[in-house]
Amino acid sequence: MTALPANQFIVGVDLGGTNIVVCAMSADGSRQYGLRSEPTAAHEGADGVIARMARMVNDAVSDTMREAGVSREAFLGVGVGAPGPLDREKGIVLVAPNLNWHNIPLRDRMTELTGLAAALDNDANCATYGEWWVGAAKGATNVIGMTIGTGIGGGIILDGRLYHGSSDVAGEIGHTTIDQTGRRCGCGNYGCLEAYASGTAIAERAREALSFDQQSILPELVNGDVSKITAATVYAAAAQSDAVAIEIVRDTARFLGTGIANLLNVFNPDCVVIAGGVTQAGEALFVPLRQEVRRRAFKPAVDACRIVPGTLPGTAGVVGAVATFIAQHTGRPPA
């Protein structure tokens, strides 16, 4: 498959509930320019957020023109990764609870404000696509991506193409059920993977453990205010051999391993890539996670699959947004 010329450029945008990240990339994926991040400031409403996104895109274009010595005509467009659900065909964000958005025509607004053709996809799809294009899943054909933060998002790549399903909601890995009578999830269901293994859930489980008066350095790390415990606090305590934190990380690995084993048996991927803050736990997470997958999934599926942390921390979403633009505007995956 022939790559697009390296002297053409696309801007990627990763729209999150907390931050907006933008950078420009050469169309062959080899170079990045103008990387920047700003608070989303969702309280300003859709118009304010979209105006900020457009300004950041235009600033990234200006940086790239100066650094790469190219004209504005070298820019093919802008790809945007946004929380969903989405209507990709119409370029609309249907619902984004963290932004309080409903039926926002984001793709067309970006084109109006930047003068560039635009493409829109789910943010977790974009993160998975970025890791497949130039990150940890490069060279794989069938990929499952998981983004673990406040919640758990996912993306599915089959034969090198993002799989969106019949109504653009494929890949909601965080809302697969691992315990039918388990914890209540924010989505309203019980026993979702997200309710056990997201960053939010990890912090909550730590606070629950401390309520039983277990000895731990976790309170020390937050100056005694356990409400400030985050998943990162748990990883830091585990790295200091704290028994409570180690057990929470091991349980998280088992929950994730259970969910991933289900995905291996359904999709038989050659790579599962896990991105987000949970990867800070390192091998303390990945060793028991892989063990749990081996225990639960069919051996041929396990033998065929790498389970790896992402290698594009902070930028997988913008890189994938660029890849999404290429796929939507050329009709083929990026080379």
Secondary structure as UniProt FT lines:
FT   TURN            6..7
FT   STRAND          9..15
FT   STRAND          19..26
FT   TURN            27..28
FT   STRAND          32..39
FT   HELIX           42..44
FT   HELIX           45..68
FT   HELIX           72..74
FT   STRAND          75..82
FT   STRAND          86..87
FT   TURN            88..91
FT   STRAND          92..96
FT   TURN            97..100
FT   STRAND          101..104
FT   HELIX           106..114
FT   STRAND          118..122
FT   HELIX           123..134
FT   TURN            136..139
FT   STRAND          143..148
FT   STRAND          152..158
FT   TURN            159..160
FT   STRAND          161..162
FT   TURN            170..171
FT   HELIX           173..175
FT   TURN            180..181
FT   TURN            186..187
FT   HELIX           194..197
FT   HELIX           199..210
FT   TURN            211..213
FT   HELIX           218..221
FT   TURN            222..224
FT   HELIX           226..228
FT   HELIX           231..239
FT   TURN            240..241
FT   HELIX           243..267
FT   STRAND          271..276
FT   HELIX           277..281
FT   HELIX           283..296
FT   HELIX           299..303
FT   STRAND          306..309
FT   TURN            313..315
FT   HELIX           316..330
//
